[in-house]
């Protein structure tokens, strides 16, 4: 993941968000899939945000999962599989 793996910041109209680290995660879905876990700093506490991109034929679906209490410890495969199955 290059320099992003060690953390980065992103700024928009609401302010700046600090991402402490970015790590690739294993994901098997559709014809191709990529996934990442991003550790974000929120009010001084770490929160893991999970992102996934799944390609099925000519379609790409993006999935975003976040639980500020820290309860999401992996990609939500039931959701990803169910939604990917709906792609033509």
Helices and strands as residue ranges (DSSP letters): G 2-6, E 8-12, E 15-25, E 32-42, E 45-56, E 59-66, H 77-85
